[in-house]
Amino acid sequence: MTKQLQEAYVVAATRTPIGKAPRGMFKNVRPDDLLVRAIQAALAQVPGLDPKTIEDAIVGCSFPEAEQGMNMARNAVILAGLPNTVGGVTINRYCASGITAVAMAADRIRVGEADVMIAAGAESMSMVPMMGHHPAINMNVFKNENIGLAYGMGLTAEKVAQQWKVTREAQDQFALESHRRAMAAQQPGERTNEIASVEIVERFPNLETGQIDIKTRTVSQDEGARADTSIEALARLKPVFSPKGSVTAGNSSQTSDGAGALILVSEKILKQFNLTPLAKFSSFAVRGVPPEIMGIGPKEAIPAACRAAGITQDQLDWIELNEAFAAQALAVIQDLGLDPAKVNPYGGAIALGHPLGATGAIRAATVIHAMRNRNLKYGMVTMCVGAGMGAAGIFERV
């Protein structure tokens, strides 16, 4: 006998501000502490929920080592003050780790294995660099049939730009618009409930007194967006991955630090604790593409996620398409015929940053609150993924 799937509802969604790496506002803030803050802020959105009902926390992280190693998910659950009965597991699907955590948490609820789940993502690119501290690549990657796995992300963006004929001028214009939208979205009240402020404690030696001075400040806005960016300034930047290429630091995502967290529940829990759902998790899809054109992955995942949700692409009202590079974002928009007005209305990773494994959870918080603030029906989080994949998750406002 086939068991009918139940719905998984998002009742809380929030994120920290995004800091610039490696010398930004969170350079000395541990990723597990950012994760703790995100989890606590999400719990604060549902004060009526009994924490003892939470069964597990699934946390995405692209490079789970050092300060974000040792199963960061379980450690953060305990540090956040949750009961010892709450489990924790850290997962890795590179840039799609955060949205995969949401999908996995939703699936546990949908199949009836759990009623309350935390889904989150956290990454500090200040403390754990791209590729980690000790990369150890399988030499078989460098065989001809596997060589695409060895390409750096920037080189794959160059290949997408060439194959989809995305010009340097188009990439720079896209980058400028990302900053413009991000700055506009910092207006008071625009992102209510989405961003949880973070208190930063800094310690400085005082040579006169011989004591340690402690300074505390609270941050509540993303650090990367720039009001002074211009098309002329972007045009002056040199390509960084290929001497004759078009991908620059200005039209690529920023390395960043941040965390996001969601709480998902079953319909039984909604009724038991009289909770108001923010959205329903509708579908998730991941698809593979040739590793050398990794950035085009969303063009395969988006249609699959729409089919799974039973909707057409035109029904999507808000699309968080991660801007790993302007080249790949433009190629996806072009290939699928996405409405640019619906893509990243608050700006994307070029302006705001891309804390790798945290991005999926962070963008989920963005789209969920945007749908509620603007009375929209369907929103999506999608991104390209290292080693040649694309992922997409769809939420429905209820």
C-alpha positions as CSV (number, residue, x, y, z in Angstrom):
1,M,0.0,0.0,0.0
2,T,1.4,3.4,-1.0
3,K,1.6,6.0,1.7
4,Q,0.5,9.4,0.7
5,L,3.0,12.2,1.1
6,Q,2.3,15.0,3.5
7,E,3.1,18.6,3.1
8,A,6.2,20.3,4.6
9,Y,5.6,23.9,5.7
10,V,8.2,26.6,6.4
11,V,7.2,28.4,9.6
12,A,10.4,30.4,10.1
13,A,13.2,31.6,7.8
14,T,16.0,34.0,8.5
15,R,19.6,34.7,7.9
16,T,22.6,36.7,9.1
17,P,23.9,39.7,7.1
18,I,26.5,38.6,4.6
19,G,30.1,39.8,5.3
20,K,32.9,40.2,2.8
21,A,35.8,37.7,3.0
22,P,38.5,37.6,4.0
23,R,38.8,41.0,5.7
24,G,35.2,42.0,6.2
25,M,33.0,42.4,9.3
26,F,32.8,38.6,10.1
27,K,36.5,37.9,9.6
28,N,36.9,36.9,13.3
29,V,33.4,35.5,13.7
30,R,33.3,31.7,13.6
31,P,30.9,30.1,11.2
32,D,29.3,27.9,13.8
33,D,28.6,31.1,15.8
34,L,26.9,32.6,12.8
35,L,24.9,29.4,12.5
36,V,23.9,29.6,16.1
37,R,22.7,33.1,15.6
38,A,20.6,32.1,12.6
39,I,19.1,29.1,14.4
40,Q,18.2,31.2,17.4
41,A,16.7,33.9,15.2
42,A,14.6,31.4,13.4
43,L,13.3,29.9,16.7
44,A,12.4,33.4,17.8
45,Q,10.0,33.6,14.9
46,V,7.9,30.7,16.3
47,P,7.8,31.3,20.1
48,G,4.9,29.0,20.4
49,L,6.8,26.0,19.1
50,D,8.1,23.5,21.7
51,P,11.8,23.0,20.9
52,K,11.5,19.4,22.2
53,T,9.5,18.6,19.0
54,I,12.5,19.3,16.8
55,E,14.0,16.1,15.6
56,D,17.0,17.0,13.5
57,A,19.0,19.8,12.0
58,I,20.5,19.4,8.5
59,V,23.1,22.0,7.7
60,G,24.9,22.7,4.4
61,C,28.5,23.6,4.2
62,S,30.8,23.5,1.2
63,F,34.1,23.0,3.0
64,P,33.2,21.3,6.3
65,E,36.6,21.4,8.0
66,A,38.5,23.5,10.6
67,E,36.2,26.0,12.3
68,Q,33.2,24.6,10.4
69,G,34.2,20.9,10.8
70,M,33.5,18.3,13.5
71,N,29.8,18.0,12.4
72,M,29.1,21.7,12.8
73,A,25.3,21.1,12.7
74,R,25.2,19.1,15.9
75,N,27.6,21.4,17.7
76,A,25.5,24.5,16.7
77,V,22.3,22.8,17.9
78,I,23.8,22.4,21.4
79,L,25.4,25.9,21.4
80,A,22.0,27.4,20.4
81,G,20.5,26.0,23.6
82,L,18.3,23.3,22.0
83,P,17.5,20.1,23.8
84,N,20.0,17.3,23.6
85,T,17.4,15.3,21.8
86,V,17.8,17.4,18.7
87,G,20.2,15.7,16.2
88,G,22.4,17.3,13.6
89,V,24.1,16.4,10.4
90,T,26.3,18.5,8.1
91,I,26.0,17.9,4.3
92,N,27.9,19.1,1.3
93,R,26.7,19.7,-2.3
94,Y,29.0,22.7,-2.8
95,C,27.1,25.8,-3.6
96,A,23.7,23.9,-3.4
97,S,24.4,22.6,0.1
98,G,22.0,25.0,1.8
99,I,19.0,24.4,-0.6
100,T,19.7,20.7,-0.5
101,A,19.5,20.8,3.3
102,V,16.1,22.4,3.0
103,A,15.0,19.7,0.5
104,M,16.2,16.9,2.7
105,A,14.5,18.3,5.8
106,A,11.3,18.7,3.8
107,D,11.5,15.1,2.5
108,R,11.8,13.8,6.1
109,I,8.5,15.5,6.9
110,R,6.9,14.6,3.6
111,V,7.5,10.8,4.1
112,G,6.3,11.0,7.7
113,E,9.7,10.4,9.4
114,A,9.7,13.7,11.2
115,D,7.3,16.5,12.1
116,V,9.8,19.4,12.9
117,M,13.1,20.0,11.2
118,I,15.8,22.7,11.0
119,A,17.4,23.3,7.7
120,A,20.3,25.6,7.4
121,G,23.6,26.6,5.8
122,A,26.8,28.3,7.1
123,E,30.1,29.2,5.6
124,S,33.1,31.3,6.5
125,M,35.3,31.9,3.5
126,S,37.4,34.1,5.8
127,M,38.4,31.2,8.0
128,V,38.2,28.3,5.5
129,P,39.4,29.3,2.0
130,M,38.1,27.9,-1.3
131,M,39.3,24.3,-1.7
132,G,39.9,24.1,2.0
133,H,43.3,24.2,3.8
134,H,44.6,20.9,2.4
135,P,43.3,20.0,-1.1
136,A,44.0,16.5,-2.2
137,I,42.7,16.0,-5.7
138,N,42.4,12.5,-7.3
139,M,44.9,12.4,-10.1
140,N,42.4,10.7,-12.3
141,V,40.6,14.0,-12.6
142,F,43.3,15.1,-15.0
143,K,42.7,12.4,-17.5
144,N,41.2,13.7,-20.7
145,E,37.7,12.4,-20.2
146,N,37.6,13.9,-16.7
147,I,39.5,17.1,-17.2
148,G,36.5,19.3,-16.8
149,L,36.5,18.4,-13.1
150,A,39.9,20.1,-12.8
151,Y,38.8,23.4,-14.2
152,G,38.6,26.3,-11.8
153,M,35.2,27.9,-11.4
154,G,36.4,31.0,-13.3
155,L,37.5,29.0,-16.3
156,T,34.1,27.3,-16.5
157,A,32.5,30.8,-16.5
158,E,34.8,31.8,-19.4
159,K,33.7,28.7,-21.4
160,V,30.1,29.5,-20.7
161,A,30.6,33.1,-21.9
162,Q,32.2,31.9,-25.1
163,Q,29.7,29.2,-25.8
164,W,26.6,31.3,-25.1
165,K,28.2,34.5,-26.6
166,V,27.9,36.6,-23.4
167,T,29.9,39.8,-23.9
168,R,32.0,41.6,-21.4
169,E,29.8,44.6,-21.7
170,A,26.7,42.5,-20.9
171,Q,28.4,41.0,-17.9
172,D,29.5,44.4,-16.5
173,Q,26.0,45.8,-17.0
174,F,24.5,42.9,-15.2
175,A,27.0,43.4,-12.3
176,L,26.1,47.1,-12.1
177,E,22.4,46.3,-11.9
178,S,23.1,43.7,-9.1
179,H,24.7,46.5,-7.0
180,R,21.9,49.0,-7.9
181,R,19.2,46.5,-6.8
182,A,21.0,45.5,-3.7
183,M,21.4,49.2,-2.6
184,A,17.7,49.9,-3.3
185,A,16.8,46.9,-1.1
186,Q,18.5,48.3,1.9
187,Q,15.7,50.8,2.4
188,P,14.1,50.6,5.8
189,G,11.4,48.0,6.1
190,E,12.1,46.4,2.8
191,R,13.5,43.2,4.3
192,T,11.5,42.8,7.5
193,N,12.1,39.4,9.3
194,E,14.5,38.2,6.7
195,I,17.8,39.5,8.2
196,A,18.7,38.8,11.8
197,S,21.3,41.3,13.2
198,V,24.6,39.9,14.6
199,E,26.5,41.3,17.5
200,I,30.2,41.4,16.9
201,V,32.6,41.4,19.9
202,E,36.1,42.7,19.2
203,R,39.0,42.7,21.6
204,F,42.0,45.1,21.3
205,P,45.1,45.2,23.5
206,N,45.5,48.5,25.3
207,L,49.2,49.2,25.5
208,E,48.7,52.1,28.0
209,T,46.7,50.2,30.6
210,G,47.9,46.7,29.8
211,Q,44.3,45.5,29.6
212,I,42.1,44.2,26.8
213,D,39.6,46.7,25.5
214,I,36.3,45.1,24.4
215,K,34.2,46.8,21.7
216,T,30.8,45.6,20.7
217,R,28.8,46.5,17.6
218,T,25.7,45.2,15.9
219,V,25.5,44.7,12.2
220,S,22.2,44.2,10.3
221,Q,23.0,44.9,6.6
222,D,25.0,43.0,4.0
223,E,28.4,44.4,3.5
224,G,29.2,43.9,-0.2
225,A,26.8,46.2,-2.0
226,R,28.4,49.3,-3.3
227,A,26.7,52.6,-4.2
228,D,29.8,53.9,-6.0
229,T,30.1,51.1,-8.6
230,S,30.0,52.4,-12.1
231,I,30.1,50.9,-15.6
232,E,33.4,52.7,-16.2
233,A,35.0,51.3,-13.1
234,L,33.9,47.8,-14.0
235,A,35.2,48.2,-17.5
236,R,38.7,49.0,-16.2
237,L,39.0,45.7,-14.4
238,K,41.2,43.1,-16.0
239,P,40.1,39.5,-16.6
240,V,41.4,37.2,-13.8
241,F,41.0,33.7,-15.2
242,S,42.0,34.1,-18.9
243,P,44.2,36.8,-20.3
244,K,41.8,37.4,-23.2
245,G,38.7,36.5,-21.3
246,S,35.8,38.6,-20.0
247,V,35.3,37.4,-16.4
248,T,36.6,39.9,-13.9
249,A,36.4,40.3,-10.1
250,G,33.7,42.9,-10.7
251,N,31.3,40.6,-12.6
252,S,31.9,37.6,-10.4
253,S,30.4,36.7,-7.0
254,Q,32.2,38.0,-3.8
255,T,33.8,35.6,-1.4
256,S,31.7,35.9,1.8
257,D,30.7,34.8,5.3
258,G,27.2,34.1,6.5
259,A,24.5,31.7,7.6
260,G,20.8,31.1,7.2
261,A,18.2,28.9,8.9
262,L,14.6,27.7,8.3
263,I,12.2,25.7,10.4
264,L,9.9,23.2,8.6
265,V,6.9,21.4,10.1
266,S,4.1,19.0,9.2
267,E,0.5,20.0,9.1
268,K,0.0,18.2,12.4
269,I,2.4,20.6,14.1
270,L,0.8,23.6,12.4
271,K,-2.5,22.7,14.1
272,Q,-1.0,21.5,17.4
273,F,0.9,24.8,18.0
274,N,-1.4,27.1,16.0
275,L,1.4,28.2,13.7
276,T,1.1,30.3,10.6
277,P,3.0,28.9,7.7
278,L,5.2,31.3,5.6
279,A,5.4,28.9,2.6
280,K,5.1,25.4,1.5
281,F,8.1,23.6,0.1
282,S,6.9,22.5,-3.3
283,S,9.8,20.7,-5.1
284,F,13.5,20.2,-5.6
285,A,15.5,19.1,-8.6
286,V,19.2,18.6,-9.3
287,R,20.7,17.8,-12.7
288,G,24.2,17.2,-14.0
289,V,25.9,19.0,-16.9
290,P,29.4,18.8,-18.3
291,P,31.8,20.0,-15.6
292,E,33.6,22.4,-17.9
293,I,30.4,24.4,-18.4
294,M,29.3,24.0,-14.7
295,G,27.6,27.4,-14.6
296,I,24.8,26.5,-17.0
297,G,23.5,23.9,-14.6
298,P,20.3,25.8,-13.6
299,K,19.0,25.6,-17.1
300,E,18.5,21.9,-16.6
301,A,17.4,22.0,-12.9
302,I,14.8,24.8,-13.3
303,P,12.5,23.0,-15.8
304,A,12.7,19.8,-13.7
305,A,11.8,21.6,-10.5
306,C,8.8,23.2,-12.2
307,R,7.6,19.9,-13.5
308,A,7.9,18.4,-10.0
309,A,5.9,21.3,-8.6
310,G,3.3,21.0,-11.3
311,I,3.7,24.6,-12.5
312,T,5.1,26.3,-15.6
313,Q,8.1,28.5,-15.6
314,D,6.0,31.5,-16.3
315,Q,4.2,31.0,-12.9
316,L,7.4,31.8,-11.0
317,D,7.0,35.2,-9.4
318,W,10.5,35.6,-7.8
319,I,13.7,33.8,-8.9
320,E,16.8,33.8,-6.7
321,L,19.3,32.8,-9.3
322,N,22.7,32.7,-7.7
323,E,25.1,35.0,-9.5
324,A,28.2,32.9,-9.3
325,F,29.3,34.8,-12.4
326,A,27.4,37.3,-14.5
327,A,28.4,35.1,-17.5
328,Q,26.6,32.0,-16.3
329,A,23.6,33.9,-14.9
330,L,23.0,35.7,-18.2
331,A,23.4,32.4,-20.1
332,V,20.8,30.7,-18.0
333,I,18.4,33.7,-18.3
334,Q,19.0,33.8,-22.1
335,D,18.6,30.0,-22.6
336,L,15.4,29.6,-20.6
337,G,13.9,33.0,-21.5
338,L,13.6,34.1,-17.8
339,D,12.1,37.5,-17.1
340,P,15.0,39.6,-15.9
341,A,12.7,41.6,-13.7
342,K,11.8,38.5,-11.7
343,V,15.5,37.4,-11.3
344,N,17.2,38.7,-8.2
345,P,15.0,41.8,-7.6
346,Y,17.1,42.5,-4.4
347,G,20.4,42.0,-6.2
348,G,22.5,38.9,-6.2
349,A,25.8,37.4,-5.2
350,I,27.8,39.8,-7.3
351,A,26.7,42.6,-5.0
352,L,25.7,40.7,-1.9
353,G,28.2,37.8,-1.8
354,H,28.2,34.1,-2.0
355,P,29.1,32.2,1.2
356,L,29.0,28.9,-0.7
357,G,27.2,26.3,1.3
358,A,25.1,28.9,3.1
359,T,23.8,30.5,0.0
360,G,20.8,28.2,-0.6
361,A,19.5,28.7,2.9
362,I,20.2,32.5,2.8
363,R,18.4,32.9,-0.6
364,A,15.5,30.7,0.7
365,A,14.9,33.2,3.5
366,T,15.1,36.0,0.9
367,V,12.5,34.5,-1.4
368,I,10.1,33.4,1.3
369,H,9.8,36.8,2.9
370,A,9.7,38.6,-0.4
371,M,6.7,36.5,-1.5
372,R,4.9,37.4,1.7
373,N,5.8,41.1,1.6
374,R,4.7,41.4,-2.0
375,N,1.8,38.9,-2.0
376,L,3.4,36.6,-4.6
377,K,2.6,32.9,-5.1
378,Y,5.7,31.0,-6.3
379,G,9.4,31.6,-5.6
380,M,12.5,29.7,-6.5
381,V,16.1,29.3,-5.4
382,T,18.5,28.0,-8.0
383,M,22.2,27.9,-8.6
384,C,25.0,26.2,-10.5
385,V,27.1,23.7,-8.6
386,G,30.7,22.8,-8.7
387,A,31.7,19.6,-10.6
388,G,28.9,20.2,-13.1
389,M,25.5,20.4,-11.6
390,G,22.5,22.7,-11.2
391,A,19.9,22.7,-8.4
392,A,16.5,24.4,-7.9
393,G,14.0,24.5,-5.1
394,I,10.5,26.0,-5.3
395,F,8.4,27.5,-2.5
396,E,4.7,28.3,-2.6
397,R,3.2,31.0,-0.4
398,V,0.3,29.7,1.6
